[in-house]
Each structure stands twice: as structure tokens, then as C-alpha cells.
Amino acid sequence: MENEIKEEIFIINHVVAKKTAYPPITPAQTAVVYKTEREAKEAVARMVTRELFERRSIEAGEPENEWTPSNRHWYVYFSKNNGLQYRVVSCAYIDGTIYFPTRETLHAAVQEVGADNIKRYLLNVVATTTKEPCR
């Protein structure tokens, strides 16, 4: 048994099941397996960053901000030439994007969560520029 290969796996459970889900979802059904501890830690950091950013959006009142031409919705994106930027839309909803009702609330959330965390974990930016974020 000298040449036996030992493989470790790392499991994290996503808390995605709502109490009203039918059929009920068990933690085992939402578990994700990672081959390395580093991958598991990256996934946890990604989930924590997204959760904190979404929580700030909800606290700022974004869910009550209706999607009409007169209402503005702010979000953050990464530009290869200019780094992290803020953009506003009124009717074009992008699935998976976290919106804020004002530029100020978005900026406060970016400052709290950290621009580097947003680039790395939410926007999947591998190489960053040296430009100042959110000018």
C-alpha cells in the first residue's frame, strides 16, 4: 500500500434553500466539492463578498426601487482601460447584477466590501490595472 493515492476533498454547503422550497432541499443537495483547500476558501470568500454586497443593496432600498424609465439603478463594472467604474441604467436589467438606488449608496458599499474583493470575487477580474478605482 505504499503507492496508495490519498485524495482530499473539501466540501462547503451553500445556504440557498428557502423554507418554502418544494420539494425541500437538504444541505447535502446544495453541497459543492472542491479538490483543494484553496479552491474551497476562494468559493467561501466569493459567497461572503456577494452576500455582504447584496445585503448593502437591500439595506439601501433597492428592492423597492421599481424598474421604470424614471428610476435609476446603479451597478459596478470593470473597464479594462479605466478600472472599476459605476454605471447607471433605468430599464435594462442585467441578470445576476447587484443594483443600488443611488451612486452614493453604491460607493459606500464598494468602500465597505473593498474594491479588490469586488474585482476578484464578484467580477472575476484576474489581472487588475494600477488605476484608481471609481473616479
MIPA-687377 format. One record per atom (N, C-alpha, C): residue number from 1; chain; residue in one letter; x negated, y negated, z; atom name. Coordinates in steps of 0.001 Angstrom, whole numbers, padded with zeros to 6 digits, m for minus. Example, Ala and Ser with C-alpha at 12.3 -4.5 7.8 and 13.67 -1.06 7.14 Angstrom:
% residues 2
> 1 A A m013190 005690 007800 N
> 1 A A m012300 004500 007800 CA
> 1 A A m013200 003300 007800 C
> 2 A S m012850 002250 007080 N
> 2 A S m013670 001060 007140 CA
> 2 A S m012900 m000030 007870 C
//
This chain:
% residues 135
> 1 A M m000807 001200 000000 N
> 1 A M 000000 000000 000000 CA
> 1 A M m000856 m001272 000000 C
> 2 A E m002111 m001172 m000342 N
> 2 A E m002992 m002334 m000357 CA
> 2 A E m002592 m003337 m001430 C
> 3 A N m002123 m002862 m002557 N
> 3 A N m001781 m003723 m003684 CA
> 3 A N m000326 m004160 m003687 C
> 4 A E 000342 m003993 m002565 N
> 4 A E 001750 m004364 m002483 CA
> 4 A E 001904 m005878 m002602 C
> 5 A I 002809 m006288 m003424 N
> 5 A I 003064 m007724 m003620 CA
> 5 A I 004155 m008158 m002654 C
> 6 A K 003837 m009170 m001884 N
> 6 A K 004831 m009721 m000971 CA
> 6 A K 005298 m011046 m001548 C
> 7 A E 006579 m011174 m001722 N
> 7 A E 007138 m012391 m002292 CA
> 7 A E 008050 m013044 m001263 C
> 8 A E 007761 m014286 m000956 N
> 8 A E 008614 m015026 m000035 CA
> 8 A E 009620 m015826 m000839 C
> 9 A I 010799 m015954 m000286 N
> 9 A I 011789 m016831 m000891 CA
> 9 A I 012300 m017774 000175 C
> 10 A F 012727 m018945 m000242 N
> 10 A F 013236 m019962 000657 CA
> 10 A F 014664 m020274 000253 C
> 11 A I 015543 m020240 001220 N
> 11 A I 016968 m020432 000945 CA
> 11 A I 017466 m021662 001689 C
> 12 A I 018200 m022500 000990 N
> 12 A I 018883 m023613 001638 CA
> 12 A I 020355 m023512 001284 C
> 13 A N 021194 m023918 002209 N
> 13 A N 022641 m023887 001980 CA
> 13 A N 023132 m025286 001658 C
> 14 A H 023853 m025408 000570 N
> 14 A H 024486 m026673 000209 CA
> 14 A H 025806 m026783 000965 C
> 15 A V 026054 m027940 001506 N
> 15 A V 027330 m028159 002167 CA
> 15 A V 028241 m028832 001145 C
> 16 A V 028817 m028011 000285 N
> 16 A V 029659 m028542 m000784 CA
> 16 A V 031103 m028103 m000651 C
> 17 A A 031347 m027120 000184 N
> 17 A A 032702 m026587 000290 CA
> 17 A A 033571 m027494 001144 C
> 18 A K 034719 m027822 000625 N
> 18 A K 035692 m028587 001399 CA
> 18 A K 036638 m027614 002083 C
> 19 A K 037211 m028049 003154 N
> 19 A K 038129 m027173 003884 CA
> 19 A K 039335 m026797 003046 C
> 20 A T 039645 m027624 002054 N
> 20 A T 040829 m027363 001233 CA
> 20 A T 040522 m026518 000001 C
> 21 A A 039268 m026092 m000132 N
> 21 A A 038903 m025323 m001320 CA
> 21 A A 039659 m024004 m001354 C
> 22 A Y 040122 m023629 m002529 N
> 22 A Y 040797 m022347 m002669 CA
> 22 A Y 040268 m021662 m003913 C
> 23 A P 039803 m020467 m003828 N
> 23 A P 039634 m019704 m002594 CA
> 23 A P 038522 m020310 m001743 C
> 24 A P 038518 m020048 m000439 N
> 24 A P 037496 m020627 000434 CA
> 24 A P 036082 m020251 m000012 C
> 25 A I 035188 m021214 000077 N
> 25 A I 033807 m020992 m000335 CA
> 25 A I 032969 m020735 000910 C
> 26 A T 032230 m019650 000907 N
> 26 A T 031383 m019320 002047 CA
> 26 A T 029988 m019893 001822 C
> 27 A P 029215 m020135 002908 N
> 27 A P 027851 m020639 002738 CA
> 27 A P 026993 m019751 001836 C
> 28 A A 027214 m018442 001867 N
> 28 A A 026429 m017540 001019 CA
> 28 A A 026662 m017820 m000463 C
> 29 A Q 027847 m018298 m000817 N
> 29 A Q 028144 m018599 m002215 CA
> 29 A Q 027513 m019906 m002669 C
> 30 A T 027109 m020750 m001734 N
> 30 A T 026522 m022030 m002105 CA
> 30 A T 025026 m022072 m001846 C
> 31 A A 024437 m020959 m001411 N
> 31 A A 023005 m020913 m001137 CA
> 31 A A 022221 m020952 m002442 C
> 32 A V 021088 m021611 m002394 N
> 32 A V 020193 m021675 m003540 CA
> 32 A V 018849 m021117 m003089 C
> 33 A V 018254 m020300 m003915 N
> 33 A V 016990 m019658 m003571 CA
> 33 A V 015853 m020338 m004324 C
> 34 A Y 014784 m020638 m003612 N
> 34 A Y 013589 m021241 m004201 CA
> 34 A Y 012401 m020326 m003948 C
> 35 A K 011483 m020261 m004898 N
> 35 A K 010344 m019361 m004759 CA
> 35 A K 009250 m019923 m003858 C
> 36 A T 009159 m021246 m003758 N
> 36 A T 008117 m021820 m002914 CA
> 36 A T 008728 m022748 m001874 C
> 37 A E 008012 m022917 m000806 N
> 37 A E 008458 m023827 000245 CA
> 37 A E 008498 m025260 m000281 C
> 38 A R 007570 m025606 m001157 N
> 38 A R 007530 m026951 m001736 CA
> 38 A R 008803 m027250 m002529 C
> 39 A E 009237 m026284 m003356 N
> 39 A E 010467 m026453 m004123 CA
> 39 A E 011662 m026641 m003202 C
> 40 A A 011710 m025876 m002119 N
> 40 A A 012820 m025987 m001172 CA
> 40 A A 012816 m027351 m000496 C
> 41 A K 011634 m027825 m000101 N
> 41 A K 011541 m029144 000544 CA
> 41 A K 011925 m030259 m000412 C
> 42 A E 011529 m030133 m001680 N
> 42 A E 011921 m031128 m002688 CA
> 42 A E 013436 m031160 m002854 C
> 43 A A 014052 m029990 m002877 N
> 43 A A 015505 m029911 m003033 CA
> 43 A A 016208 m030538 m001835 C
> 44 A V 015709 m030275 m000646 N
> 44 A V 016306 m030875 000549 CA
> 44 A V 016152 m032394 000507 C
> 45 A A 014973 m032879 000151 N
> 45 A A 014749 m034329 000061 CA
> 45 A A 015673 m034953 m000981 C
> 46 A R 015886 m034261 m002103 N
> 46 A R 016791 m034762 m003152 CA
> 46 A R 018224 m034878 m002631 C
> 47 A M 018674 m033837 m001902 N
> 47 A M 020037 m033858 m001355 CA
> 47 A M 020208 m034939 m000293 C
> 48 A V 019211 m035089 000572 N
> 48 A V 019291 m036097 001634 CA
> 48 A V 019307 m037496 001032 C
> 49 A T 018453 m037738 000041 N
> 49 A T 018400 m039052 m000610 CA
> 49 A T 019726 m039370 m001284 C
> 50 A R 020270 m038424 m002019 N
> 50 A R 021550 m038644 m002705 CA
> 50 A R 022674 m038888 m001703 C
> 51 A E 022714 m038094 m000643 N
> 51 A E 023756 m038251 000378 CA
> 51 A E 023693 m039627 001028 C
> 52 A L 022502 m040080 001381 N
> 52 A L 022354 m041393 002007 CA
> 52 A L 022772 m042508 001047 C
> 53 A F 022371 m042402 m000220 N
> 53 A F 022722 m043420 m001215 CA
> 53 A F 024233 m043437 m001445 C
> 54 A E 024847 m042256 m001552 N
> 54 A E 026306 m042179 m001722 CA
> 54 A E 027028 m042742 m000501 C
> 55 A R 026532 m042455 000677 N
> 55 A R 027148 m042961 001902 CA
> 55 A R 027135 m044491 001926 C
> 56 A R 026033 m045092 001490 N
> 56 A R 025956 m046562 001436 CA
> 56 A R 026946 m047120 000413 C
> 57 A S 027163 m046410 m000675 N
> 57 A S 028137 m046833 m001671 CA
> 57 A S 029546 m046804 m001097 C
> 58 A I 029871 m045751 m000373 N
> 58 A I 031199 m045624 000239 CA
> 58 A I 031402 m046698 001298 C
> 59 A E 030382 m046934 002122 N
> 59 A E 030474 m047969 003154 CA
> 59 A E 030650 m049357 002542 C
> 60 A A 030083 m049556 001352 N
> 60 A A 030201 m050854 000684 CA
> 60 A A 031575 m051048 000046 C
> 61 A G 032383 m049989 m000014 N
> 61 A G 033734 m050111 m000541 CA
> 61 A G 033892 m049755 m001997 C
> 62 A E 032927 m049065 m002578 N
> 62 A E 033017 m048728 m003999 CA
> 62 A E 034215 m047855 m004347 C
> 63 A P 034610 m046873 m003547 N
> 63 A P 035771 m046065 m003953 CA
> 63 A P 037052 m046873 m004140 C
> 64 A E 037185 m047999 m003430 N
> 64 A E 038374 m048832 m003571 CA
> 64 A E 038267 m049789 m004760 C
> 65 A N 037093 m049915 m005352 N
> 65 A N 036857 m050813 m006477 CA
> 65 A N 037350 m050141 m007753 C
> 66 A E 038523 m050546 m008231 N
> 66 A E 039158 m049896 m009379 CA
> 66 A E 038371 m050122 m010663 C
> 67 A W 038516 m049181 m011589 N
> 67 A W 037852 m049286 m012887 CA
> 67 A W 038747 m050045 m013859 C
> 68 A T 038662 m051360 m013796 N
> 68 A T 039387 m052230 m014718 CA
> 68 A T 038378 m053187 m015345 C
> 69 A P 038710 m053804 m016472 N
> 69 A P 037764 m054722 m017116 CA
> 69 A P 037326 m055893 m016234 C
> 70 A S 038143 m056275 m015261 N
> 70 A S 037779 m057408 m014419 CA
> 70 A S 036879 m057023 m013238 C
> 71 A N 036791 m055742 m012899 N
> 71 A N 035945 m055301 m011784 CA
> 71 A N 034577 m054855 m012274 C
> 72 A R 033573 m055212 m011502 N
> 72 A R 032210 m054833 m011868 CA
> 72 A R 031716 m053718 m010971 C
> 73 A H 030888 m052854 m011548 N
> 73 A H 030306 m051733 m010833 CA
> 73 A H 028799 m051739 m011114 C
> 74 A W 028004 m051797 m010070 N
> 74 A W 026553 m051877 m010195 CA
> 74 A W 025920 m050525 m009969 C
> 75 A Y 024874 m050231 m010731 N
> 75 A Y 024113 m048999 m010521 CA
> 75 A Y 022643 m049259 m010826 C
> 76 A V 021808 m048321 m010422 N
> 76 A V 020371 m048447 m010620 CA
> 76 A V 019932 m047476 m011715 C
> 77 A Y 018975 m047905 m012526 N
> 77 A Y 018420 m047044 m013556 CA
> 77 A Y 016932 m047343 m013694 C
> 78 A F 016218 m046501 m014414 N
> 78 A F 014781 m046689 m014592 CA
> 78 A F 014487 m047005 m016041 C
> 79 A S 013781 m048101 m016260 N
> 79 A S 013347 m048503 m017590 CA
> 79 A S 011842 m048223 m017703 C
> 80 A K 011449 m047586 m018769 N
> 80 A K 010036 m047259 m018960 CA
> 80 A K 009168 m048515 m018982 C
> 81 A N 009715 m049593 m019498 N
> 81 A N 008947 m050830 m019609 CA
> 81 A N 009034 m051719 m018376 C
> 82 A N 010162 m051676 m017659 N
> 82 A N 010385 m052620 m016558 CA
> 82 A N 010545 m051976 m015189 C
> 83 A G 010484 m050669 m015080 N
> 83 A G 010630 m050005 m013785 CA
> 83 A G 012084 m049904 m013358 C
> 84 A L 012303 m049903 m012069 N
> 84 A L 013643 m049776 m011502 CA
> 84 A L 014436 m051049 m011737 C
> 85 A Q 015640 m050911 m012298 N
> 85 A Q 016468 m052063 m012656 CA
> 85 A Q 017898 m051860 m012183 C
> 86 A Y 018635 m052975 m012075 N
> 86 A Y 020052 m052919 m011744 CA
> 86 A Y 020846 m053246 m013002 C
> 87 A R 021953 m052562 m013181 N
> 87 A R 022813 m052816 m014336 CA
> 87 A R 024259 m052853 m013862 C
> 88 A V 025073 m053631 m014553 N
> 88 A V 026484 m053747 m014209 CA
> 88 A V 027334 m053270 m015368 C
> 89 A V 028416 m052563 m015046 N
> 89 A V 029388 m052129 m016046 CA
> 89 A V 030775 m052403 m015489 C
> 90 A S 031765 m052441 m016385 N
> 90 A S 033135 m052637 m015904 CA
> 90 A S 034048 m051485 m016312 C
> 91 A C 033804 m050865 m017450 N
> 91 A C 034707 m049809 m017900 CA
> 91 A C 034009 m048507 m018268 C
> 92 A A 032738 m048523 m018511 N
> 92 A A 032031 m047320 m018967 CA
> 92 A A 031493 m046536 m017779 C
> 93 A Y 032233 m045524 m017362 N
> 93 A Y 031841 m044699 m016225 CA
> 93 A Y 030859 m043626 m016683 C
> 94 A I 029725 m043518 m015998 N
> 94 A I 028718 m042502 m016303 CA
> 94 A I 028804 m041442 m015219 C
> 95 A D 029141 m040226 m015581 N
> 95 A D 029326 m039150 m014619 CA
> 95 A D 028037 m038882 m013838 C
> 96 A G 028156 m038743 m012530 N
> 96 A G 027012 m038454 m011676 CA
> 96 A G 026280 m039682 m011172 C
> 97 A T 026660 m040860 m011647 N
> 97 A T 026015 m042098 m011228 CA
> 97 A T 026677 m042622 m009965 C
> 98 A I 025869 m043176 m009075 N
> 98 A I 026388 m043751 m007835 CA
> 98 A I 026525 m045257 m008050 C
> 99 A Y 027745 m045768 m007872 N
> 99 A Y 028032 m047177 m008125 CA
> 99 A Y 028207 m047959 m006829 C
> 100 A F 027997 m049292 m006930 N
> 100 A F 028180 m050208 m005815 CA
> 100 A F 029021 m051388 m006290 C
> 101 A P 029817 m051997 m005389 N
> 101 A P 030691 m053093 m005819 CA
> 101 A P 029962 m054403 m006097 C
> 102 A T 028794 m054618 m005494 N
> 102 A T 028048 m055863 m005722 CA
> 102 A T 026562 m055558 m005875 C
> 103 A R 025861 m056486 m006489 N
> 103 A R 024413 m056348 m006647 CA
> 103 A R 023731 m056351 m005288 C
> 104 A E 024231 m057152 m004373 N
> 104 A E 023630 m057271 m003047 CA
> 104 A E 023715 m055956 m002263 C
> 105 A T 024869 m055284 m002340 N
> 105 A T 025001 m054005 m001627 CA
> 105 A T 024123 m052932 m002266 C
> 106 A L 023991 m052968 m003589 N
> 106 A L 023094 m052038 m004274 CA
> 106 A L 021656 m052290 m003855 C
> 107 A H 021251 m053548 m003834 N
> 107 A H 019881 m053902 m003459 CA
> 107 A H 019579 m053474 m002020 C
> 108 A A 020530 m053686 m001119 N
> 108 A A 020339 m053280 000277 CA
> 108 A A 020178 m051760 000392 C
> 109 A A 020956 m051016 m000375 N
> 109 A A 020857 m049549 m000354 CA
> 109 A A 019516 m049091 m000921 C
> 110 A V 019052 m049736 m001983 N
> 110 A V 017753 m049386 m002576 CA
> 110 A V 016650 m049654 m001557 C
> 111 A Q 016743 m050779 m000858 N
> 111 A Q 015734 m051094 000148 CA
> 111 A Q 015748 m050083 001290 C
> 112 A E 016935 m049659 001708 N
> 112 A E 017054 m048710 002813 CA
> 112 A E 016565 m047317 002428 C
> 113 A V 016996 m046837 001276 N
> 113 A V 016635 m045491 000838 CA
> 113 A V 015192 m045452 000347 C
> 114 A G 014759 m046520 m000282 N
> 114 A G 013400 m046599 m000813 CA
> 114 A G 013384 m046430 m002318 C
> 115 A A 012757 m047373 m002996 N
> 115 A A 012701 m047331 m004456 CA
> 115 A A 011978 m046080 m004954 C
> 116 A D 010913 m045686 m004282 N
> 116 A D 010184 m044483 m004705 CA
> 116 A D 011030 m043230 m004554 C
> 117 A N 011809 m043146 m003468 N
> 117 A N 012694 m041989 m003278 CA
> 117 A N 013768 m041937 m004354 C
> 118 A I 014315 m043090 m004714 N
> 118 A I 015347 m043130 m005755 CA
> 118 A I 014761 m042694 m007093 C
> 119 A K 013588 m043201 m007433 N
> 119 A K 012959 m042813 m008690 CA
> 119 A K 012660 m041319 m008712 C
> 120 A R 012122 m040819 m007634 N
> 120 A R 011688 m039423 m007608 CA
> 120 A R 012842 m038433 m007494 C
> 121 A Y 013777 m038702 m006579 N
> 121 A Y 014801 m037708 m006270 CA
> 121 A Y 016135 m037913 m006978 C
> 122 A L 016499 m039155 m007303 N
> 122 A L 017780 m039391 m007982 CA
> 122 A L 017621 m039529 m009492 C
> 123 A L 016563 m040198 m009915 N
> 123 A L 016383 m040467 m011335 CA
> 123 A L 015380 m039528 m011996 C
> 124 A N 014745 m038666 m011213 N
> 124 A N 013775 m037680 m011714 CA
> 124 A N 012648 m038302 m012529 C
> 125 A V 012137 m039438 m012059 N
> 125 A V 011020 m040098 m012717 CA
> 125 A V 009732 m039457 m012193 C
> 126 A V 008956 m038882 m013098 N
> 126 A V 007739 m038199 m012679 CA
> 126 A V 006600 m039185 m012535 C
> 127 A A 006288 m039932 m013573 N
> 127 A A 005233 m040926 m013525 CA
> 127 A A 005870 m042304 m013438 C
> 128 A T 005434 m043103 m012481 N
> 128 A T 006003 m044432 m012310 CA
> 128 A T 005048 m045491 m012838 C
> 129 A T 005581 m046649 m013129 N
> 129 A T 004759 m047767 m013548 CA
> 129 A T 004321 m048557 m012328 C
> 130 A T 003428 m049482 m012529 N
> 130 A T 002943 m050299 m011420 CA
> 130 A T 003737 m051579 m011274 C
> 131 A K 004777 m051732 m012064 N
> 131 A K 005570 m052958 m012000 CA
> 131 A K 006410 m053006 m010731 C
> 132 A E 006714 m054219 m010305 N
> 132 A E 007543 m054426 m009107 CA
> 132 A E 008968 m053947 m009383 C
> 133 A P 009592 m053218 m008432 N
> 133 A P 010959 m052745 m008661 CA
> 133 A P 011983 m053852 m008479 C
> 134 A C 013026 m053802 m009266 N
> 134 A C 014225 m054617 m009110 CA
> 134 A C 013934 m056105 m009002 C
> 135 A R 013470 m056653 m010088 N
> 135 A R 013204 m058095 m010102 CA
> 135 A R 014429 m058870 m010453 C
//
